[in-house]
Amino acid sequence: MIFLPLFAIVLYFLPTIIGHNKRNAVGIFLLNFFLGWTVIGWIIALIWACTSDVRLPVFVVAGHGHFCCHCGKVNPPDGRFCWACGRPT
């Protein structure tokens, strides 16, 4: 008799369980928690949990130098000011 309510809770939070490792896991949980009782909210949360995360490209800069903390441009290692924004590095 206790398995039926437990199964219902797991089924209700299935989108949250599927999307727990995503960047938007909190958003999936909140949508599932507040609108999961509607069929549309549950389906949207499930689709959101099943979609893949868009990975941002990572650029690796080879060579010497350091990044400006203000604009993110690569500066020469001996430079004291950023060549792009002019601020001290």
Phi and psi in degrees as GROMACS dihedral restraints (atoms count N, CA, C in turn):
[ dihedral_restraints ]
;  ai    aj    ak    al  type     phi  dphi    fc
    3     4     5     6     1   -78.4    20    10
    4     5     6     7     1   -17.4    20    10
    6     7     8     9     1   -72.8    20    10
    7     8     9    10     1   -29.7    20    10
    9    10    11    12     1   -66.0    20    10
   10    11    12    13     1   -48.4    20    10
   12    13    14    15     1   -64.8    20    10
   13    14    15    16     1   -35.9    20    10
   15    16    17    18     1   -65.0    20    10
   16    17    18    19     1   -42.1    20    10
   18    19    20    21     1   -64.0    20    10
   19    20    21    22     1   -39.4    20    10
   21    22    23    24     1   -65.3    20    10
   22    23    24    25     1   -39.5    20    10
   24    25    26    27     1   -67.1    20    10
   25    26    27    28     1   -42.5    20    10
   27    28    29    30     1   -64.6    20    10
   28    29    30    31     1   -40.9    20    10
   30    31    32    33     1   -66.3    20    10
   31    32    33    34     1   -39.4    20    10
   33    34    35    36     1   -63.5    20    10
   34    35    36    37     1   -42.0    20    10
   36    37    38    39     1   -95.4    20    10
   37    38    39    40     1    19.8    20    10
   39    40    41    42     1   -58.7    20    10
   40    41    42    43     1   -43.4    20    10
   42    43    44    45     1   -60.3    20    10
   43    44    45    46     1   -37.2    20    10
   45    46    47    48     1   -68.1    20    10
   46    47    48    49     1   -38.7    20    10
   48    49    50    51     1   -65.8    20    10
   49    50    51    52     1   -41.7    20    10
   51    52    53    54     1   -67.6    20    10
   52    53    54    55     1   -40.9    20    10
   54    55    56    57     1   -97.8    20    10
   55    56    57    58     1    24.5    20    10
   57    58    59    60     1   -70.2    20    10
   58    59    60    61     1   -18.1    20    10
   60    61    62    63     1  -101.0    20    10
   61    62    63    64     1    10.0    20    10
   63    64    65    66     1   -87.8    20    10
   64    65    66    67     1   164.1    20    10
   66    67    68    69     1   -65.5    20    10
   67    68    69    70     1   -32.7    20    10
   69    70    71    72     1  -100.9    20    10
   70    71    72    73     1    34.7    20    10
   72    73    74    75     1   -62.8    20    10
   73    74    75    76     1   -35.6    20    10
   75    76    77    78     1   -67.9    20    10
   76    77    78    79     1   -41.2    20    10
   78    79    80    81     1   -64.6    20    10
   79    80    81    82     1   -39.3    20    10
   81    82    83    84     1   -64.5    20    10
   82    83    84    85     1   -42.4    20    10
   84    85    86    87     1   -63.1    20    10
   85    86    87    88     1   -44.9    20    10
   87    88    89    90     1   -65.5    20    10
   88    89    90    91     1   -41.6    20    10
   90    91    92    93     1   -62.7    20    10
   91    92    93    94     1   -43.3    20    10
   93    94    95    96     1   -66.4    20    10
   94    95    96    97     1   -39.7    20    10
   96    97    98    99     1   -69.2    20    10
   97    98    99   100     1   -46.5    20    10
   99   100   101   102     1   -87.6    20    10
  100   101   102   103     1   -33.6    20    10
  102   103   104   105     1  -116.6    20    10
  103   104   105   106     1     6.9    20    10
  105   106   107   108     1   -68.5    20    10
  106   107   108   109     1   -21.3    20    10
  108   109   110   111     1   -70.2    20    10
  109   110   111   112     1   -22.4    20    10
  111   112   113   114     1   -86.7    20    10
  112   113   114   115     1   146.9    20    10
  114   115   116   117     1   -65.3    20    10
  115   116   117   118     1   -38.4    20    10
  117   118   119   120     1   -65.1    20    10
  118   119   120   121     1   -44.6    20    10
  120   121   122   123     1   -62.5    20    10
  121   122   123   124     1   -39.2    20    10
  123   124   125   126     1   -67.1    20    10
  124   125   126   127     1   -41.5    20    10
  126   127   128   129     1   -67.1    20    10
  127   128   129   130     1   -41.6    20    10
  129   130   131   132     1   -63.5    20    10
  130   131   132   133     1   -41.7    20    10
  132   133   134   135     1   -64.3    20    10
  133   134   135   136     1   -38.5    20    10
  135   136   137   138     1   -66.9    20    10
  136   137   138   139     1   -42.4    20    10
  138   139   140   141     1   -64.8    20    10
  139   140   141   142     1   -41.8    20    10
  141   142   143   144     1   -62.8    20    10
  142   143   144   145     1   -38.2    20    10
  144   145   146   147     1   -71.3    20    10
  145   146   147   148     1   -29.1    20    10
  147   148   149   150     1   -87.3    20    10
  148   149   150   151     1   -15.4    20    10
  150   151   152   153     1   -74.3    20    10
  151   152   153   154     1   154.3    20    10
  153   154   155   156     1   -85.1    20    10
  154   155   156   157     1   150.4    20    10
  156   157   158   159     1   -74.4    20    10
  157   158   159   160     1   140.1    20    10
  159   160   161   162     1   -82.2    20    10
  160   161   162   163     1   120.0    20    10
  162   163   164   165     1   -87.1    20    10
  163   164   165   166     1   128.9    20    10
  165   166   167   168     1   -77.4    20    10
  166   167   168   169     1   141.1    20    10
  168   169   170   171     1   -68.1    20    10
  169   170   171   172     1   143.9    20    10
  171   172   173   174     1  -110.4    20    10
  172   173   174   175     1   124.3    20    10
  174   175   176   177     1  -104.5    20    10
  175   176   177   178     1   130.6    20    10
  177   178   179   180     1  -109.6    20    10
  178   179   180   181     1   124.5    20    10
  180   181   182   183     1   -96.6    20    10
  181   182   183   184     1   121.7    20    10
  183   184   185   186     1   -89.0    20    10
  184   185   186   187     1   144.9    20    10
  186   187   188   189     1   110.8    20    10
  187   188   189   190     1  -175.1    20    10
  189   190   191   192     1   -93.6    20    10
  190   191   192   193     1   159.9    20    10
  192   193   194   195     1   136.1    20    10
  193   194   195   196     1   178.7    20    10
  195   196   197   198     1  -142.7    20    10
  196   197   198   199     1   159.2    20    10
  198   199   200   201     1   -89.5    20    10
  199   200   201   202     1   144.3    20    10
  201   202   203   204     1   -76.9    20    10
  202   203   204   205     1   131.6    20    10
  204   205   206   207     1   -76.2    20    10
  205   206   207   208     1    -9.8    20    10
  207   208   209   210     1   -96.2    20    10
  208   209   210   211     1   -45.5    20    10
  210   211   212   213     1  -115.7    20    10
  211   212   213   214     1   -13.8    20    10
  213   214   215   216     1    85.3    20    10
  214   215   216   217     1     6.5    20    10
  216   217   218   219     1   -79.6    20    10
  217   218   219   220     1   153.9    20    10
  219   220   221   222     1   -86.6    20    10
  220   221   222   223     1   130.5    20    10
  222   223   224   225     1  -114.9    20    10
  223   224   225   226     1   158.0    20    10
  225   226   227   228     1   -61.9    20    10
  226   227   228   229     1   153.4    20    10
  228   229   230   231     1   -65.7    20    10
  229   230   231   232     1   -25.9    20    10
  231   232   233   234     1   -97.0    20    10
  232   233   234   235     1     2.0    20    10
  234   235   236   237     1   -78.5    20    10
  235   236   237   238     1   139.2    20    10
  237   238   239   240     1   -98.3    20    10
  238   239   240   241     1   -17.9    20    10
  240   241   242   243     1  -125.7    20    10
  241   242   243   244     1   149.1    20    10
  243   244   245   246     1   -73.0    20    10
  244   245   246   247     1   136.1    20    10
  246   247   248   249     1   -75.0    20    10
  247   248   249   250     1   -20.8    20    10
  249   250   251   252     1   -92.0    20    10
  250   251   252   253     1   -45.2    20    10
  252   253   254   255     1  -109.7    20    10
  253   254   255   256     1   -14.0    20    10
  255   256   257   258     1    82.5    20    10
  256   257   258   259     1     2.5    20    10
  258   259   260   261     1   -84.1    20    10
  259   260   261   262     1   155.3    20    10
  261   262   263   264     1   -67.8    20    10
  262   263   264   265     1   142.4    20    10
